[in-house]
Amino acid sequence: MSPDFMSHDLAAALCLVLVIEGLVLFAAPRSWQTMVREALKMEPNRLRIFGAVAMVAGLLFLQLVH
């Protein structure tokens, strides 16, 4: 694989992240605000663990579909 191909895939993936984030904010802004308020109450380590679990789940799912 050429570096140009990989950078194109990375750019496409980042664009999809922006679309999904924007969709959540557009479709359910109040729910998003509530979720952020609850996240502010959580300990940083718990948020870090949640983020790590989300990354691992995403990587595993990516392996399944790729």
SELOSE-326410 format. One record per atom (N, C-alpha, C, O): residue number from 1; x, y, z; atom name. Coordinates in steps of 0.02 Angstrom, whole numbers, plus 50000, padded with zeros to 5 digits. Layout:
N
<site NUM,<X,Y,Z>,'CA'>
...
***
This chain:
66
<site 1,<50041,49940,50000>,'N'>
<site 1,<50000,50000,50000>,'CA'>
<site 1,<50043,50062,50000>,'C'>
<site 1,<50093,50067,50036>,'O'>
<site 2,<50024,50109,49960>,'N'>
<site 2,<50062,50171,49957>,'CA'>
<site 2,<50041,50217,50014>,'C'>
<site 2,<49984,50214,50038>,'O'>
<site 3,<50086,50261,50036>,'N'>
<site 3,<50069,50308,50089>,'CA'>
<site 3,<50011,50353,50070>,'C'>
<site 3,<49972,50374,50114>,'O'>
<site 4,<50004,50369,50006>,'N'>
<site 4,<49949,50412,49984>,'CA'>
<site 4,<49882,50378,49995>,'C'>
<site 4,<49833,50409,50016>,'O'>
<site 5,<49879,50312,49981>,'N'>
<site 5,<49818,50274,49992>,'CA'>
<site 5,<49799,50273,50066>,'C'>
<site 5,<49741,50282,50083>,'O'>
<site 6,<49849,50262,50108>,'N'>
<site 6,<49836,50260,50180>,'CA'>
<site 6,<49814,50328,50206>,'C'>
<site 6,<49770,50331,50249>,'O'>
<site 7,<49843,50382,50181>,'N'>
<site 7,<49823,50448,50204>,'CA'>
<site 7,<49753,50464,50180>,'C'>
<site 7,<49716,50499,50215>,'O'>
<site 8,<49734,50440,50122>,'N'>
<site 8,<49666,50450,50097>,'CA'>
<site 8,<49616,50413,50141>,'C'>
<site 8,<49564,50440,50158>,'O'>
<site 9,<49632,50351,50161>,'N'>
<site 9,<49588,50313,50205>,'CA'>
<site 9,<49582,50347,50273>,'C'>
<site 9,<49528,50349,50302>,'O'>
<site 10,<49638,50372,50299>,'N'>
<site 10,<49636,50406,50363>,'CA'>
<site 10,<49594,50469,50359>,'C'>
<site 10,<49554,50482,50404>,'O'>
<site 11,<49601,50507,50306>,'N'>
<site 11,<49561,50568,50297>,'CA'>
<site 11,<49487,50550,50292>,'C'>
<site 11,<49445,50585,50321>,'O'>
<site 12,<49471,50496,50256>,'N'>
<site 12,<49401,50475,50250>,'CA'>
<site 12,<49373,50454,50317>,'C'>
<site 12,<49316,50470,50333>,'O'>
<site 13,<49413,50418,50356>,'N'>
<site 13,<49390,50397,50423>,'CA'>
<site 13,<49378,50457,50468>,'C'>
<site 13,<49328,50458,50504>,'O'>
<site 14,<49423,50505,50467>,'N'>
<site 14,<49413,50565,50508>,'CA'>
<site 14,<49352,50605,50486>,'C'>
<site 14,<49316,50633,50528>,'O'>
<site 15,<49339,50607,50421>,'N'>
<site 15,<49279,50640,50396>,'CA'>
<site 15,<49216,50605,50421>,'C'>
<site 15,<49167,50638,50440>,'O'>
<site 16,<49217,50539,50422>,'N'>
<site 16,<49159,50502,50448>,'CA'>
<site 16,<49149,50515,50522>,'C'>
<site 16,<49092,50518,50545>,'O'>
<site 17,<49202,50521,50560>,'N'>
<site 17,<49196,50538,50631>,'CA'>
<site 17,<49161,50605,50638>,'C'>
<site 17,<49116,50612,50680>,'O'>
<site 18,<49180,50654,50598>,'N'>
<site 18,<49148,50720,50601>,'CA'>
<site 18,<49074,50716,50582>,'C'>
<site 18,<49033,50749,50613>,'O'>
<site 19,<49058,50675,50532>,'N'>
<site 19,<48988,50668,50513>,'CA'>
<site 19,<48947,50637,50570>,'C'>
<site 19,<48893,50661,50585>,'O'>
<site 20,<48974,50586,50601>,'N'>
<site 20,<48937,50552,50656>,'CA'>
<site 20,<48930,50599,50715>,'C'>
<site 20,<48877,50603,50745>,'O'>
<site 21,<48984,50634,50733>,'N'>
<site 21,<48980,50682,50789>,'CA'>
<site 21,<48929,50736,50774>,'C'>
<site 21,<48889,50754,50817>,'O'>
<site 22,<48930,50762,50714>,'N'>
<site 22,<48883,50813,50695>,'CA'>
<site 22,<48811,50788,50695>,'C'>
<site 22,<48765,50824,50714>,'O'>
<site 23,<48802,50727,50673>,'N'>
<site 23,<48735,50697,50672>,'CA'>
<site 23,<48706,50692,50742>,'C'>
<site 23,<48648,50707,50753>,'O'>
<site 24,<48747,50671,50789>,'N'>
<site 24,<48725,50665,50859>,'CA'>
<site 24,<48705,50734,50885>,'C'>
<site 24,<48652,50742,50916>,'O'>
<site 25,<48746,50784,50873>,'N'>
<site 25,<48730,50851,50897>,'CA'>
<site 25,<48668,50879,50862>,'C'>
<site 25,<48628,50914,50894>,'O'>
<site 26,<48660,50865,50798>,'N'>
<site 26,<48603,50890,50761>,'CA'>
<site 26,<48538,50855,50783>,'C'>
<site 26,<48487,50888,50792>,'O'>
<site 27,<48541,50789,50791>,'N'>
<site 27,<48481,50750,50805>,'CA'>
<site 27,<48458,50752,50878>,'C'>
<site 27,<48398,50750,50892>,'O'>
<site 28,<48505,50757,50924>,'N'>
<site 28,<48487,50753,50995>,'CA'>
<site 28,<48531,50799,51038>,'C'>
<site 28,<48569,50775,51079>,'O'>
<site 29,<48525,50865,51028>,'N'>
<site 29,<48568,50910,51066>,'CA'>
<site 29,<48556,50908,51141>,'C'>
<site 29,<48604,50914,51180>,'O'>
<site 30,<48495,50901,51163>,'N'>
<site 30,<48481,50898,51236>,'CA'>
<site 30,<48510,50836,51268>,'C'>
<site 30,<48539,50838,51322>,'O'>
<site 31,<48503,50780,51233>,'N'>
<site 31,<48532,50717,51260>,'CA'>
<site 31,<48608,50722,51263>,'C'>
<site 31,<48639,50698,51310>,'O'>
<site 32,<48637,50754,51213>,'N'>
<site 32,<48710,50763,51213>,'CA'>
<site 32,<48731,50807,51272>,'C'>
<site 32,<48780,50792,51306>,'O'>
<site 33,<48693,50861,51285>,'N'>
<site 33,<48709,50904,51342>,'CA'>
<site 33,<48704,50866,51408>,'C'>
<site 33,<48746,50874,51452>,'O'>
<site 34,<48652,50825,51414>,'N'>
<site 34,<48644,50785,51475>,'CA'>
<site 34,<48702,50737,51484>,'C'>
<site 34,<48728,50729,51539>,'O'>
<site 35,<48722,50706,51429>,'N'>
<site 35,<48778,50659,51432>,'CA'>
<site 35,<48842,50694,51453>,'C'>
<site 35,<48881,50667,51493>,'O'>
<site 36,<48854,50754,51427>,'N'>
<site 36,<48915,50791,51445>,'CA'>
<site 36,<48913,50811,51518>,'C'>
<site 36,<48963,50808,51553>,'O'>
<site 37,<48854,50833,51542>,'N'>
<site 37,<48848,50850,51614>,'CA'>
<site 37,<48865,50790,51658>,'C'>
<site 37,<48899,50797,51709>,'O'>
<site 38,<48841,50731,51638>,'N'>
<site 38,<48856,50670,51677>,'CA'>
<site 38,<48930,50652,51672>,'C'>
<site 38,<48960,50630,51721>,'O'>
<site 39,<48959,50663,51614>,'N'>
<site 39,<49031,50648,51605>,'CA'>
<site 39,<49073,50693,51649>,'C'>
<site 39,<49125,50673,51675>,'O'>
<site 40,<49051,50756,51657>,'N'>
<site 40,<49089,50802,51700>,'CA'>
<site 40,<49090,50780,51773>,'C'>
<site 40,<49135,50798,51810>,'O'>
<site 41,<49041,50740,51793>,'N'>
<site 41,<49038,50715,51862>,'CA'>
<site 41,<49084,50655,51873>,'C'>
<site 41,<49098,50637,51930>,'O'>
<site 42,<49106,50624,51819>,'N'>
<site 42,<49145,50562,51824>,'CA'>
<site 42,<49219,50578,51836>,'C'>
<site 42,<49244,50631,51817>,'O'>
<site 43,<49253,50532,51868>,'N'>
<site 43,<49325,50537,51878>,'CA'>
<site 43,<49361,50530,51811>,'C'>
<site 43,<49340,50490,51769>,'O'>
<site 44,<49415,50567,51802>,'N'>
<site 44,<49453,50562,51738>,'CA'>
<site 44,<49476,50491,51722>,'C'>
<site 44,<49475,50471,51664>,'O'>
<site 45,<49495,50453,51773>,'N'>
<site 45,<49518,50385,51760>,'CA'>
<site 45,<49462,50341,51732>,'C'>
<site 45,<49474,50299,51690>,'O'>
<site 46,<49401,50352,51756>,'N'>
<site 46,<49344,50313,51731>,'CA'>
<site 46,<49331,50332,51658>,'C'>
<site 46,<49317,50288,51616>,'O'>
<site 47,<49336,50396,51642>,'N'>
<site 47,<49328,50417,51572>,'CA'>
<site 47,<49383,50388,51528>,'C'>
<site 47,<49371,50369,51471>,'O'>
<site 48,<49444,50386,51555>,'N'>
<site 48,<49500,50358,51518>,'CA'>
<site 48,<49488,50284,51503>,'C'>
<site 48,<49502,50260,51448>,'O'>
<site 49,<49463,50247,51553>,'N'>
<site 49,<49448,50176,51543>,'CA'>
<site 49,<49393,50168,51491>,'C'>
<site 49,<49398,50124,51448>,'O'>
<site 50,<49341,50209,51495>,'N'>
<site 50,<49287,50206,51446>,'CA'>
<site 50,<49315,50220,51376>,'C'>
<site 50,<49296,50185,51328>,'O'>
<site 51,<49359,50269,51370>,'N'>
<site 51,<49389,50284,51305>,'CA'>
<site 51,<49431,50226,51279>,'C'>
<site 51,<49429,50210,51220>,'O'>
<site 52,<49469,50194,51324>,'N'>
<site 52,<49510,50137,51303>,'CA'>
<site 52,<49466,50079,51280>,'C'>
<site 52,<49482,50046,51230>,'O'>
<site 53,<49412,50066,51316>,'N'>
<site 53,<49366,50012,51296>,'CA'>
<site 53,<49335,50028,51228>,'C'>
<site 53,<49328,49984,51186>,'O'>
<site 54,<49316,50091,51218>,'N'>
<site 54,<49286,50111,51154>,'CA'>
<site 54,<49337,50102,51097>,'C'>
<site 54,<49318,50079,51043>,'O'>
<site 55,<49400,50120,51109>,'N'>
<site 55,<49451,50112,51057>,'CA'>
<site 55,<49462,50038,51040>,'C'>
<site 55,<49465,50020,50982>,'O'>
<site 56,<49466,49996,51091>,'N'>
<site 56,<49477,49925,51080>,'CA'>
<site 56,<49417,49895,51043>,'C'>
<site 56,<49426,49856,50996>,'O'>
<site 57,<49357,49914,51063>,'N'>
<site 57,<49297,49889,51029>,'CA'>
<site 57,<49297,49912,50956>,'C'>
<site 57,<49281,49873,50911>,'O'>
<site 58,<49315,49974,50944>,'N'>
<site 58,<49318,49999,50876>,'CA'>
<site 58,<49369,49963,50834>,'C'>
<site 58,<49357,49947,50776>,'O'>
<site 59,<49428,49950,50863>,'N'>
<site 59,<49480,49914,50826>,'CA'>
<site 59,<49459,49842,50811>,'C'>
<site 59,<49472,49817,50756>,'O'>
<site 60,<49427,49810,50859>,'N'>
<site 60,<49403,49741,50848>,'CA'>
<site 60,<49349,49740,50793>,'C'>
<site 60,<49350,49696,50749>,'O'>
<site 61,<49303,49788,50796>,'N'>
<site 61,<49251,49791,50744>,'CA'>
<site 61,<49281,49806,50676>,'C'>
<site 61,<49259,49778,50625>,'O'>
<site 62,<49331,49849,50675>,'N'>
<site 62,<49365,49865,50612>,'CA'>
<site 62,<49397,49802,50582>,'C'>
<site 62,<49395,49791,50522>,'O'>
<site 63,<49427,49761,50625>,'N'>
<site 63,<49458,49699,50601>,'CA'>
<site 63,<49405,49652,50572>,'C'>
<site 63,<49418,49616,50524>,'O'>
<site 64,<49346,49652,50603>,'N'>
<site 64,<49293,49608,50579>,'CA'>
<site 64,<49267,49629,50511>,'C'>
<site 64,<49252,49587,50468>,'O'>
<site 65,<49261,49694,50500>,'N'>
<site 65,<49232,49718,50437>,'CA'>
<site 65,<49284,49728,50382>,'C'>
<site 65,<49267,49735,50323>,'O'>
<site 66,<49347,49730,50400>,'N'>
<site 66,<49399,49743,50351>,'CA'>
<site 66,<49429,49680,50326>,'C'>
<site 66,<49474,49682,50283>,'O'>
***
